[in-house]
């Protein structure tokens, strides 16, 4: 029976375990508590992943410096392993990461938070020491003093490179990007911005297209030139006080034509009326020299307008009265003596009527003279107006030559500006459709993780408890290995060869059950001390 116990290793294992159960329990509890506290003490980290697909390699057919506005035909070759390594190197390059972090820092992300002690040391120790000791010492030794540099971006770049992993997937044209971040929002933002910066930098490295800055610069130059030419054109138009010289010239020419037609009519009327006035004045002079009893005036002052006859009623009445009186005088001459009183009265009436008649004719001639003066004034006014129109036309024609030159330059700039704008819009549209590049695309964008990748309590706690149990058993066995005391009677016989005559308290009293509530702290304390 004793030999069977010595050969039964399971019996030895459980006997050792039972002999050191209190130590094993306590060691297990200590490490179990550490295992439970470990997920709470460890800082959380989130894994953010993205994938980039490289479709083909673009082979440029022209140099960027000699690229014209015409779209050149490019060739595309399937990506090789070297191309995948090149793309991975671009993605993980420190310069790319630094540029991405610099843009995020300018937006207010990844701000450095210095503690009060660090701020005090920097303000009252480091800065005065550098300003009053180190910089004067370097100047005395002949070295140029360097301005203080903010190493926050460099430190942040190195830390980011340690947490960033860019690996090409074997047997595919996909590059996996993994980033471990403490904050999921900032980590997702960084990976997205890194991919955008990568696409932009890669486009600048591999594409033979002219950069967008070139188009922006050309557009700005054309806009400045157009603004200058338009300002000159507006200044010229303001100087000549015209909005459209061609239309105004046409309007002035039409006005000159109308004025010349009216002027010719007035000149004809002036010549005609002048001849009639001369004729009336000569006839009036003859009539005044004629005898009293002789009546005759070769003009009736009648006019025809639109087939309607208009006559001077006053002259007509005076002429009829004078004829009647002269006829009566002739008839009375045969009856009365010319020196008789009735004949003298009749002669006086004829004389008054004749003077009145001649006076009215003189008034009409004066009216004709005044009309001649008015027509002469109208002719002078229209002549002056035509000269003004002609001077305005000459001024507009002189300005029109300058406007024609400016319009030619503006039209040429418009054509060039339209060409560059069209090329720029085509480049932008192609970039938007191709995702910024023709042969590299983002296969999957990162998304903000909802759970932390580390620590994982569901893995840490079971493995930690199992490790705590094995470690507690190992500590128990180590103690048993270094403990040379006899714990049961069989060891005396085995080790010393002495028989056991008597054993005091060979039977241990039965252990009392744990009186406390299972799972509570007193229950655990009683279980560990049992």
C-alpha positions, 0 to 999 in steps of 0.5 A: 500500500505504501509502495503504491502511494509512492508510485502514484504521482497524482497522490503526490501532486494532491498531497503537495497541493493540500499541504500548501493550499493556504499559500496557493490560495493567497497567491491566487487571490493576489494575482486574481485581483491584479488580473481584475484590476489590469483592464482598468489600469491599462490605457485603452488603444484603438486599432484603425484600419484602411486599405489602398488599392494600386491599380496600375503604374502610370508612365508619363509620355511628356515632361511637366515642364514641356506639357502643353494644354493638349491632353497627352496619352499616358500608358499604364503598366500593372503594378509589380512588387517593387511598385507596392513597396514604393507605395508603402514607402510613400505612405509610411514616409516621415515627411508625409506623416509630418505634413499630415500632423502639421495640418492637423496641428494648425487646425487645433488637433493634437495640442500639447498640454503642458503641466504646471511644473513644466510650464514653470520650468520652461518660463523661469528656468529654460528660457532665461538660461538659454537667453542669458547664458547659452546664446551669449556663450555661443555668440562669444565662441562664434557660433550662430544662435539658433532660434528656439524650436518647438519639438512637439511636432517632431515628438508627435511624428516619431510617436505616430510612426511607431504606432503606424503600420503599412503592410502590402497584402501578399499576393494582391495589389492592396496596401493595408494601413493600421494605426493604433491610437488612444483616441478613436476620433483623432485616430480616424481623422489622422488616417483619413487626412493621411490618405488624402495627403498621400493621394495628393503627394503621389499625384505630384510625384507620378503624374505629368499633369501640370499642378493646380497651382499653375492653373491658379497662378495663370488664372490670377495673371489673366484676371489681373491683366483683364482688370487692367485692360477693362480699367483702361477701356472704362477710363477711355469711355469715361473720357469721351463720355460714351458707352458705345461709340459705334452706336453713338457714331451711327446716331450722330450720322443719322442726326447729321443726315437729318440736319443736312436735309432740313438745312437744305430746305431752309437754304432753299426757303431762304433763297426763295424768300430773298428773291420774293422780298427783293421783288416786293421791295422793288414793286413797292418802290414803283407803287409809291412813285406812281400817280394816285389814281393809278392802282396796280400791285403785282402781288396778292400775298396769297399762298397755296398749302396742301392744295388749299389757297390762303390769302391776306384778307387785310390786303384784299379788303384794302385793295378792293376798297382802293379799286372801288374808290378809284373807280368812283373817282373816275366816274365822278370826274365826268360829273363834277369839277376836279376842284369841287368839294366832293372831288377833293373829299374823294381824292383824300379818301383815295390818298388815305386808302392808298397810303394805308395799302402801301403801309400794309404792304410795307409791313408784310415786306418787313415780316418777310425780312424778319422771317429771312433773319429767322431762317438765317439764324436757323441755318447758322444754328443747324450748321453749328450743330452739324459741325458739333456732330462732326467734331463728336464723330471725329472724337469717337472715331479717334477713341474707337481705334484705341477701343478696338485695340483694347478689345482685341487684347481683351478678346485674346486674353478671354480666349487664353483664359477660357482655354486654361480654365477649361483645362483646369476644370477638366483636370479637376473633374478627372481628379474627382472622378478618379479619386485624385489619381488615375491608378491609385484609389482608397479601397476602404476608408477608416471608420471610428471604432466603438470598442477598444482593441486593447485591453480586452477584458474577456481575454485578459481575465480568463487567461489571467485567472488561469495564469494566477492558478498555475503561478500559485501552484508553481509557488506551492511546489517551489515552497514544497521543494525547499521545505525539508520538514516532515509532513506525514509519517510515511516520510520518516520511513522513506527518508530515515528508515525509522518506524513510526510508533505513535502519531499525535492528533493523527485525525484532524477535526472536520473543518467548519463550513464557511459561515459568510455569504458566498462571494463576499469579502469575509467569505473570501478572507475565511476561504483564504485562511482555511 
